[in-house]
């Protein structure tokens, strides 16, 4: 591995004190001058000889790690939130060229920071030296010089700049247009559904929108990849092998990794690491290597604790970071590759994220002969059962590889695959797209209709007929027809017949009996009919809708039905039968004809009476003829009027029934159907947004008009 730029190959690294009582030189100036400041150890590790150059040491060449039993070993704190001691002072012994790409230590210090004011590096203080790494291998201090502490935070950056020097525009630089459209549709979907769908159902959608917005504001040139695995799978060894230097602790003690450790192959990674919640003391950059930096430029690799750790806090950190990274490398071993915890809790639920997943079978050096291929085939079978698509034959999906971190087998292929994956710079968008697809799949029961939904014309007509029946429209029409005929009979009937009917009504008056509570019973029956009509139309409108929207339709119908019976009663009064039906144009002619017939009867009768009394000359022909015409013509005119009145009376009754039906239908439409249609229209709009979230163009079968 080439030396770190700016480091003197002829100068030996200073001996590092492993005892807490070794103070640092607080007055040493920053820069190259501070690299020459001696550090007086009290219990030094044997320093390297002057002939040994300060070059990177591979994990195989590193010394035995300092164990907790070593009284001189600085222990990393268990809680990243607690105050920690500064990082390794050995890094200060290396002189960095400001123009070199790896000289990121001094630039990561904000202006006016205490470290700058005192002439120290950001991770230097007068206390005990502690580099904050989960593990530190002591190899004469040479290996520590190769790992650069990234440190820094988002607050120390003024903004993200694109490679061409132009400032970033935010989400547009990370997500493509189709994904932005899906995110906008998901945001509209959540906004339209807040009053109809429970907040817990929309919680995951809100989280994805928040994370998409947060990731979209950060760099699109970086790809955050997490190394996840079970206890003893060798993910920390694989992490060190990919980094080319020992950064994460390995050993037999379980759990070994307690906190996420990050390694970045490029600058400006602090905002992304701040989002992951990785403290500055756990951020590292591998030694300068032009080939590795060109291959893995933009990669941020994160070593996670064990997902099956006995410590609950470790599992919580794994779940938290997995929800934020752009991709994940699942490290399995020949013994636990079929572990139910891995498949049931992670791989199967994340099957839709196959394009941003790698499944690496580590420790294949432990498998004899063709056993590695057999285990790989069985692993692929399990992934297929989990629904994880495999990226084979040019199809998108998860990548399955076999490596050995101990022997280096397959590490080059894995590094090259990761480099190609990072070079495409689309992992963040694919991860968010997979999250959106997972949210859409989870929300399918809430937005996907089982069949054609809405109100048909037949259902609307049936509802209007039920209301008309409840209001008594048919009976009102029959009553109007009878009233018209009765008026026609009064106007065109014989006077003698009218006098006889008046006499009968006077002599034998009708006794109208009304049973007590009859009106109340009729009113209750009408109310029940209205309620039944509302329930029926609500069920027809809600048929095929998802549960929340079906419930919203029913509630809208019930709210409208509360004042519907009273409104229908008022309409029955205002739009009912008129007391004075209209008279047709032929009525005056019939009345005059009937009067003439009556007059002829009277004249003929008086004439005959005069002849009988001798007051008039005898002449029976004329008076008898007049009386005959009057007696026969009167009933004929009455019968003709009755026949002529049938058509107008029927039309009048139908018109009265139609007015009541239209009034009842209008009242029901305003109070029930319009609110129900409003809910159906809202659901149609929400369903349209849901189709946009799915990213497919599916027709919506709806009847809401």
C-alpha positions in Angstrom: 0.0 0.0 0.0 1.5 3.4 -0.9 2.4 5.8 1.9 0.1 8.5 3.1 0.8 11.7 1.1 2.9 14.2 3.0 4.3 11.6 5.5 8.0 11.2 5.8 9.1 7.7 5.0 12.4 8.0 6.7 11.0 9.2 10.0 9.9 6.6 12.5 6.5 7.0 14.1 6.6 8.0 17.8 5.9 5.5 20.5 2.3 5.8 21.7 1.6 5.7 25.4 -1.0 3.1 26.5 -1.4 4.4 30.0 -4.0 7.0 30.9 -1.5 9.1 32.7 0.4 10.1 29.6 -0.4 13.8 28.9 -0.3 15.3 25.5 1.7 18.2 24.5 -1.0 20.8 24.5 1.1 23.7 23.3 2.3 22.1 20.1 1.4 24.0 17.0 -0.7 22.5 14.3 0.6 21.2 11.1 4.0 19.7 10.3 5.6 21.3 13.3 3.3 19.4 15.6 4.3 16.1 13.9 7.8 16.5 15.3 6.7 17.2 18.9 7.8 14.3 21.0 5.4 12.4 23.2 7.0 11.1 26.3 5.6 7.7 27.1 5.5 6.1 30.5 4.9 2.5 29.3 5.7 2.7 25.5 5.1 0.0 23.0 8.3 -0.9 21.3 8.8 1.7 18.6 9.6 0.9 15.0 13.1 1.1 13.9 14.1 4.2 11.9 14.5 2.0 8.8 10.8 1.0 8.9 8.8 3.4 6.6 5.5 4.7 7.8 3.4 2.8 5.4 0.0 1.1 5.7 0.1 -2.3 7.3 -2.4 -5.0 6.2 -4.6 -6.7 8.8 -2.4 -9.8 8.6 0.7 -7.8 9.6 -0.9 -6.0 12.5 -0.1 -6.8 16.0 -2.4 -8.5 18.5 -5.2 -6.2 19.5 -5.2 -4.7 22.9 -7.7 -6.6 25.0 -9.7 -5.2 28.0 -7.4 -7.2 30.3 -4.5 -5.0 29.3 -4.3 -2.3 31.9 -2.8 0.1 29.5 -5.4 -0.1 26.8 -7.8 2.8 26.4 -11.3 1.4 26.2 -13.9 2.8 23.9 -17.0 4.0 25.8 -20.1 1.9 25.5 -22.4 4.8 25.0 -21.7 7.1 22.0 -23.6 9.9 23.7 -21.2 10.1 26.7 -18.3 12.5 26.5 -15.3 10.8 25.0 -11.6 11.4 25.0 -9.9 12.6 21.8 -8.7 10.4 19.0 -5.4 8.8 18.4 -2.5 11.2 18.7 -0.6 9.1 16.3 -2.5 10.7 13.5 -0.9 14.0 14.5 2.5 12.6 13.9 1.9 12.4 10.2 2.4 15.5 8.1 -0.3 16.1 5.6 0.0 18.1 2.4 -3.1 20.4 2.1 -3.3 19.8 -1.6 -3.4 16.0 -1.1 -6.9 14.4 -1.4 -6.5 12.7 2.0 -5.6 15.8 3.9 -9.1 16.2 5.4 -8.3 16.5 9.0 -7.5 20.2 9.2 -10.2 21.1 6.8 -12.8 19.4 8.9 -12.2 21.7 11.9 -14.7 24.6 11.9 -13.3 28.1 12.1 -12.9 29.3 15.6 -13.0 25.9 17.2 -11.1 25.2 20.3 -8.8 22.8 18.5 -7.8 25.6 16.1 -7.3 28.1 18.9 -5.0 25.9 20.9 -3.0 24.7 18.0 -4.2 21.1 18.4 -6.0 18.8 16.0 -9.8 18.4 16.5 -9.4 15.2 18.4 -6.5 16.3 20.7 -6.8 17.4 24.3 -4.7 17.5 27.5 -6.4 14.3 28.7 -5.9 10.7 27.8 -5.5 9.7 24.2 -8.4 7.6 22.9 -9.0 7.2 19.2 -12.6 6.1 19.9 -12.3 3.0 17.6 -14.1 -0.1 18.6 -10.7 -1.8 18.4 -7.2 -0.5 18.0 -4.4 -2.8 16.9 -1.0 -1.7 18.3 1.7 -2.3 15.7 4.2 0.3 16.7 1.9 3.1 15.8 2.4 2.6 12.1 -1.0 1.3 11.3 -2.8 4.0 13.2 -1.1 6.6 11.0 -2.8 5.1 7.9 -6.4 5.7 9.2 -7.6 9.2 8.8 -10.3 10.5 11.3 -13.0 12.1 9.3 -14.7 13.8 12.2 -16.7 16.9 11.3 -20.4 17.4 11.1 -23.0 18.9 8.9 -22.9 22.1 10.8 -19.3 22.6 9.6 -20.3 22.5 5.9 -21.6 25.5 4.0 -23.3 23.4 1.4 -22.9 20.5 -1.0 -21.3 21.2 -4.3 -21.6 19.2 -7.5 -18.5 18.0 -9.3 -18.8 20.7 -11.9 -18.7 23.4 -9.2 -22.4 24.2 -9.4 -24.4 24.1 -6.1 -26.7 21.2 -5.7 -30.4 21.7 -6.3 -31.5 19.2 -3.6 -33.8 16.3 -4.4 -33.5 16.7 -8.2 -29.9 15.7 -8.0 -30.6 12.4 -6.2 -34.0 11.2 -7.6 -35.1 10.9 -11.2 -38.4 12.4 -12.5 -40.5 9.2 -12.2 -39.5 8.8 -8.5 -40.2 12.5 -7.8 -43.7 12.0 -9.3 -44.3 9.0 -7.1 -43.2 10.9 -4.0 -45.4 13.8 -4.9 -48.3 11.4 -5.4 -47.6 9.8 -2.0 -47.6 13.2 -0.3 -50.9 14.0 -1.9 -52.2 10.6 -1.0 -51.3 11.1 2.7 -52.8 14.6 2.7 -56.1 13.5 1.2 -56.4 10.5 3.6 -55.7 12.1 7.0 -59.4 12.5 7.8 -60.4 9.1 6.5 -57.5 6.7 7.4 -56.1 6.2 10.8 -52.8 7.9 11.5 -51.1 4.6 12.4 -51.8 3.3 9.0 -50.2 6.3 7.4 -47.2 6.4 9.8 -44.9 4.4 7.5 -45.8 6.5 4.5 -45.0 9.7 6.5 -41.7 8.2 7.6 -40.7 7.3 4.0 -41.6 10.9 2.9 -39.5 12.4 5.7 -36.5 10.1 4.9 -36.8 10.7 1.2 -36.8 14.5 1.8 -33.8 14.2 4.2 -31.8 12.0 1.8 -32.7 14.1 -1.2 -31.2 17.2 0.4 -27.8 15.4 0.7 -25.1 14.4 -1.7 -26.1 12.2 -4.6 -22.4 11.4 -5.3 -22.2 9.2 -2.2 -23.6 5.8 -1.6 -24.1 4.6 1.9 -23.8 0.8 2.2 -24.2 -1.1 5.5 -22.6 -4.3 6.4 -25.1 -6.4 8.4 -24.9 -9.9 9.7 -25.4 -12.2 12.5 -23.0 -12.9 15.4 -19.8 -14.6 14.2 -20.5 -14.1 10.5 -17.3 -12.2 10.0 -18.7 -8.9 8.8 -16.2 -6.9 10.7 -13.4 -8.9 9.2 -15.0 -8.3 5.8 -15.3 -4.6 6.6 -11.6 -4.4 7.4 -10.7 -6.4 4.2 -12.6 -4.0 2.1 -11.1 -1.0 3.8 -7.6 -2.5 3.5 -6.8 -1.7 7.1 -8.0 -2.8 10.5 -10.7 -0.4 11.6 -13.5 -2.5 13.2 -12.7 -4.9 16.0 -12.7 -8.7 15.4 -12.4 -11.4 17.9 -14.0 -14.3 19.7 -15.7 -12.0 22.3 -19.4 -11.5 21.5 -20.8 -9.1 20.7 -17.7 -7.6 19.2 -19.2 -4.6 17.4 -21.2 -2.4 19.7 -21.7 0.7 17.6 -21.8 1.5 13.9 -18.4 2.3 12.4 -18.2 4.2 9.2 -15.4 4.3 6.6 -15.6 6.7 3.6 -13.6 6.7 0.4 -14.3 10.4 -0.4 -14.8 13.8 1.2 -17.9 15.6 2.2 -19.4 12.5 3.9 -20.1 14.2 7.2 -23.8 15.2 6.4 -24.7 11.7 5.5 -23.0 10.3 8.6 -24.7 12.9 10.7 -28.0 11.6 9.3 -27.1 8.1 10.4 -26.2 9.3 13.9 -22.6 8.0 13.8 -20.5 10.1 16.1 -17.3 11.7 14.7 -15.1 9.4 16.8 -16.4 6.3 14.8 -15.8 7.8 11.3 -12.6 6.8 9.4 -11.1 7.1 6.0 -8.8 4.3 4.7 -5.2 5.0 3.8 -4.6 6.8 0.6 -4.6 4.4 -2.3 -5.2 5.8 -5.8 -6.6 2.5 -7.2 -9.0 1.9 -4.3 -10.2 5.5 -4.2 -10.8 5.4 -8.0 -12.7 2.1 -7.6 -14.7 3.0 -4.5 -15.0 6.7 -4.9 -18.2 7.9 -3.2 -18.7 4.8 -1.0 -19.5 5.1 2.6 -19.3 1.7 4.3 -20.9 1.2 7.7 -20.2 -1.8 9.9 -23.3 -2.5 12.0 -23.6 -4.5 15.3 -25.0 -8.0 15.1 -28.7 -8.1 14.2 -29.2 -11.1 16.5 -27.1 -9.6 19.3 -28.1 -10.4 22.9 -28.1 -6.7 23.6 -31.4 -5.0 22.7 -29.7 -1.7 22.0 -27.5 -3.3 19.3 -30.6 -4.7 17.5 -32.3 -1.3 17.7 -29.3 0.4 16.2 -29.3 -2.1 13.3 -32.9 -1.5 12.6 -32.5 2.3 12.8 -29.5 2.4 10.4 -31.0 -0.1 8.0 -33.9 2.2 7.5 -31.5 5.1 6.5 -28.8 3.5 4.3 -28.9 3.3 0.5 -27.9 -0.3 0.3 -27.0 -3.2 2.5 -24.6 -6.1 2.3 -25.9 -9.1 4.3 -23.0 -11.2 5.5 -23.8 -14.8 6.2 -21.7 -17.8 7.1 -22.0 -21.5 6.4 -23.5 -22.2 9.8 -26.2 -19.5 10.0 -27.1 -18.7 6.4 -30.5 -20.3 6.9 -31.2 -18.6 10.3 -34.9 -18.0 10.6 -34.3 -14.6 12.3 -32.4 -13.3 9.2 -35.0 -14.6 6.7 -38.2 -13.9 8.7 -37.2 -10.5 10.2 -35.1 -9.0 7.4 -34.8 -10.7 4.0 -38.5 -11.6 3.5 -39.8 -8.2 4.5 -37.1 -6.5 2.4 -37.7 -8.6 -0.6 -38.7 -5.6 -2.6 -35.3 -4.0 -1.9 -33.4 -6.7 -3.8 -31.8 -4.2 -6.2 -30.0 -2.6 -3.3 -29.0 -5.8 -1.5 -25.9 -8.0 -1.6 -25.8 -11.4 0.1 -22.3 -12.4 0.8 -21.4 -15.9 2.0 -18.3 -15.4 4.1 -15.9 -18.0 5.5 -16.1 -20.2 2.4 -12.5 -21.3 3.3 -14.1 -23.5 5.9 -16.0 -25.5 3.3 -14.2 -28.4 1.7 -14.4 -29.2 -2.0 -17.7 -28.4 -3.7 -19.5 -27.6 -0.5 -19.2 -23.9 -1.1 -21.2 -24.2 -4.4 -23.8 -26.4 -2.6 -24.2 -23.9 0.2 -24.5 -21.1 -2.4 -27.2 -23.0 -4.3 -29.1 -23.6 -1.1 -28.8 -20.0 -0.2 -30.2 -19.0 -3.5 -33.1 -21.4 -3.0 -33.9 -19.8 0.4 -33.7 -16.3 -1.1 -36.1 -17.4 -3.9 -38.5 -18.7 -1.2 -38.3 -15.4 0.5 -39.3 -13.6 -2.7 -35.9 -11.9 -3.1 -35.1 -11.5 -6.8 -31.6 -12.5 -7.8 -29.6 -10.4 -10.2 -28.8 -13.1 -12.7 -28.8 -13.2 -16.4 -28.9 -9.4 -16.7 -32.0 -9.1 -14.6 -32.2 -6.6 -11.7 -32.0 -8.1 -8.2 -29.7 -9.0 -5.3 -26.1 -10.1 -5.9 -25.0 -13.3 -4.3 -21.2 -13.8 -3.8 -18.9 -16.1 -1.9 -15.9 -14.7 -0.2 -13.4 -15.4 2.6 -12.2 -12.4 4.6 -9.5 -14.5 6.2 -7.9 -15.7 2.9 -8.9 -12.8 0.6 -10.8 -15.1 -1.7 -13.5 -13.2 -3.6 -12.6 -9.9 -1.9 -11.5 -8.4 -5.2 -14.7 -9.5 -7.0 -16.8 -8.1 -4.2 -14.9 -4.8 -4.2 -15.3 -4.5 -8.0 -19.0 -5.3 -7.7 -19.5 -2.7 -5.1 -17.4 -0.2 -7.1 -19.7 -0.7 -10.1 -22.8 -0.4 -7.9 -21.5 2.9 -6.5 -20.4 4.3 -9.8 -24.0 4.2 -11.1 -25.0 6.6 -8.4 -28.6 5.5 -8.3 -28.7 3.5 -5.1 -30.4 6.2 -3.1 -33.1 6.6 -5.6 -33.6 2.8 -5.9 -33.7 2.5 -2.1 -36.4 5.2 -1.8 -38.3 3.7 -4.8 -38.3 0.3 -3.0 -39.5 2.0 0.2 -42.3 3.7 -1.7 -43.3 0.4 -3.4 -43.3 -1.3 0.0 -45.5 1.4 1.4 -47.8 1.1 -1.5 -48.0 -2.6 -1.1 -48.9 -2.1 2.6 -51.5 0.4 1.8 -53.2 -1.7 -0.9 -56.0 -2.9 1.4 -56.7 0.8 2.2 -56.9 2.1 -1.4 -57.5 -0.8 -3.8 -61.1 -1.5 -4.6 -62.1 -5.1 -4.9 -64.5 -4.6 -7.8 -66.4 -1.8 -9.6 -67.6 0.6 -7.0 -70.0 3.5 -6.9 -73.8 4.1 -7.4 -75.5 2.9 -10.6 -78.5 4.6 -12.1 -80.6 1.7 -11.0 -79.6 2.2 -7.4 -80.4 5.9 -7.6 -83.8 5.3 -9.1 -84.5 2.6 -6.5 -83.6 5.1 -3.7 -85.9 7.7 -5.2 -88.7 5.2 -5.4 -88.3 4.2 -1.8 -88.5 7.8 -0.7 -91.5 8.4 -2.9 -93.2 5.4 -1.3 -92.3 6.7 2.1 -93.8 10.1 1.3 -96.9 8.5 -0.2 -96.5 9.9 -3.7 -98.7 7.1 -5.3 -101.5 7.6 -2.9 -101.3 11.4 -3.4 -101.6 10.9 -7.1 -104.7 8.7 -6.7 -106.2 11.3 -4.4 -105.6 14.1 -6.9 -107.3 12.1 -9.6 -110.3 11.5 -7.5 -110.5 15.2 -6.5 -110.4 16.2 -10.2 -113.3 13.8 -11.0 -115.2 15.0 -8.1 -114.9 18.6 -9.1 -115.9 17.7 -12.6 -119.0 15.9 -11.3 -120.0 18.9 -9.3 -119.6 21.2 -12.2 -121.2 19.1 -14.9 -123.6 16.9 -13.0 -127.4 17.2 -12.9 -128.7 19.7 -10.3 -131.3 17.3 -9.1 -128.5 14.7 -8.4 -126.5 17.3 -6.5 -129.5 18.3 -4.4 -130.1 14.6 -3.6 -126.5 14.1 -2.5 -126.7 17.2 -0.3 -129.9 15.9 1.2 -128.2 12.6 1.9 -125.2 14.2 3.5 -127.5 16.3 5.6 -129.8 13.5 6.5 -127.1 10.9 7.0 -123.9 12.7 8.0 -120.7 10.6 7.8 -119.0 9.7 11.0 -115.3 10.0 10.6 -113.5 7.8 13.0 -109.8 8.0 13.5 -108.1 5.3 15.6 -105.9 6.8 18.4 -102.3 6.8 17.4 -103.0 6.0 13.8 -101.1 9.1 12.6 -98.2 8.3 14.9 -98.0 4.8 13.5 -98.1 6.0 9.9 -95.3 8.5 10.7 -93.2 5.8 12.3 -93.8 3.5 9.3 -92.7 6.3 7.0 -89.6 7.0 9.1 -88.6 3.3 9.0 -89.0 3.3 5.2 -86.7 6.3 4.9 -84.1 4.7 7.1 -84.3 1.5 5.2 -83.9 3.4 1.9 -80.8 5.2 3.3 -79.2 2.0 4.5 -79.7 0.3 1.3 -78.2 3.0 -0.9 -75.3 3.4 1.5 -74.5 -0.3 1.3 -74.8 -0.2 -2.5 -72.4 2.8 -2.6 -69.9 1.2 -0.2 -69.8 -2.2 -1.9 -66.3 -2.9 -3.2 -64.7 0.0 -1.4 -61.8 -0.5 1.1 -62.9 -0.5 4.7 -62.0 3.1 5.6 -63.8 4.6 2.6 -66.8 2.3 2.9 -67.1 3.5 6.4 -66.8 7.1 5.3 -69.6 6.6 2.7 -71.9 5.0 5.4 -71.3 7.9 7.8 -72.0 10.5 5.1 -75.3 8.7 4.3 -76.3 8.5 8.0 -75.5 12.2 8.6 -77.8 13.2 5.7 -80.6 10.9 6.9 -81.0 12.6 10.2 -83.3 15.3 9.0 -84.6 13.6 6.0 -88.0 12.4 7.3 -89.0 15.8 8.5 -87.9 17.4 5.3 -90.0 14.9 3.3 -93.0 15.8 5.5 -92.6 19.4 4.7 -92.3 18.7 1.0 -95.5 16.6 1.2 -97.3 19.7 2.4 -95.8 22.2 0.0 -95.8 20.0 -3.1 -99.0 18.1 -2.4 -102.4 18.1 -4.0 -104.0 21.5 -4.6 -107.4 22.2 -3.1 -108.7 23.7 -6.3 -107.8 21.6 -9.3 -107.6 23.4 -12.7 -110.7 23.5 -14.8 -110.5 22.5 -18.5 -111.9 24.7 -21.3 -114.9 22.5 -22.0 -116.3 22.8 -18.5 -118.3 26.0 -19.2 -120.0 24.4 -22.3 -120.9 21.4 -20.2 -122.3 23.6 -17.5 -124.4 25.6 -19.9 -125.7 22.5 -21.6 -126.6 21.0 -18.2 -128.3 24.2 -17.3 -130.3 24.2 -20.6 -131.4 20.6 -19.9 -132.5 21.6 -16.5 -134.3 24.7 -17.8 -136.1 22.6 -20.4 -137.3 20.2 -17.8 -138.6 23.2 -15.7 -140.4 24.9 -18.6 -141.9 21.6 -19.9 -143.1 20.8 -16.3 -144.6 24.2 -15.8 -146.3 24.2 -19.2 -147.9 20.8 -18.5 -149.0 22.0 -15.1 -150.7 25.1 -16.6 -152.6 23.0 -19.1 -153.8 20.7 -16.3 -155.0 23.7 -14.3 -156.5 25.2 -17.5 -154.3 28.2 -17.5 -152.8 27.4 -20.9 -154.4 26.0 -24.0 -154.0 22.3 -24.4 -150.9 21.3 -26.3 -149.1 18.2 -25.0 -146.6 17.8 -27.8 -144.3 20.8 -27.0 -144.1 20.5 -23.2 -143.7 16.7 -23.3 -140.9 17.1 -25.8 -139.2 19.7 -23.7 -139.4 17.6 -20.5 -138.2 14.5 -22.4 -135.2 16.3 -23.8 -134.4 17.7 -20.4 -134.9 14.5 -18.5 -132.8 12.4 -21.0 -130.3 15.1 -21.9 -129.2 15.9 -18.3 -128.0 12.4 -17.5 -126.4 12.1 -20.9 -124.4 15.3 -20.4 -123.4 14.1 -16.9 -122.2 10.7 -18.4 -120.4 12.4 -21.2 -118.6 14.7 -18.7 -117.6 11.8 -16.6 -116.1 10.0 -19.6 -114.4 13.2 -20.8 -113.0 13.8 -17.3 -111.2 10.5 -17.1 -108.1 11.5 -19.1 -107.6 14.9 -17.6 -108.1 13.5 -14.1 -105.6 10.7 -14.7 -103.0 13.2 -16.0 -103.7 15.4 -13.1 -103.1 12.6 -10.6 -99.9 11.5 -12.4 -98.6 15.1 -12.4 -99.3 15.3 -8.7 -97.4 12.0 -8.1 -94.5 13.2 -10.3 -94.2 16.4 -8.4 -93.9 14.5 -5.1 -91.5 12.1 -6.5 -89.2 14.8 -7.9 -89.4 16.7 -4.6 -88.6 13.5 -2.6 -85.8 12.6 -5.0 -84.3 16.1 -4.8 -84.4 16.1 -1.1 -82.8 12.7 -0.9 -80.1 13.7 -3.5 -79.2 16.9 -1.6 -79.1 15.2 1.8 -77.8 11.7 1.1 -76.7 11.1 -2.5 -74.6 14.3 -2.9 -72.5 13.6 0.3 -72.1 10.0 -0.7 -71.0 11.1 -4.2 -68.6 13.5 -2.6 -67.0 10.6 -0.7 -66.8 8.5 -3.8 -65.2 11.4 -5.7 -62.6 11.8 -2.9 -61.9 8.1 -3.1 -61.5 8.3 -6.9 -59.0 11.1 -6.5 -57.1 9.2 -3.8 -57.1 6.1 -5.9 -55.7 8.0 -8.8 -52.8 9.2 -6.5 -52.4 5.7 -5.3 -52.0 4.5 -8.9 -49.3 7.2 -9.4 -47.6 5.9 -6.2 -47.5 2.4 -7.7 -45.9 3.9 -10.8 -48.4 2.1 -13.1 -51.3 3.4 -15.2 -54.3 1.4 -14.1 -57.9 2.3 -15.1 -60.2 3.2 -12.3 -63.7 1.7 -12.6 -65.9 4.0 -10.7 -69.5 5.4 -10.9 -69.7 8.5 -8.9 -71.7 10.9 -11.1 
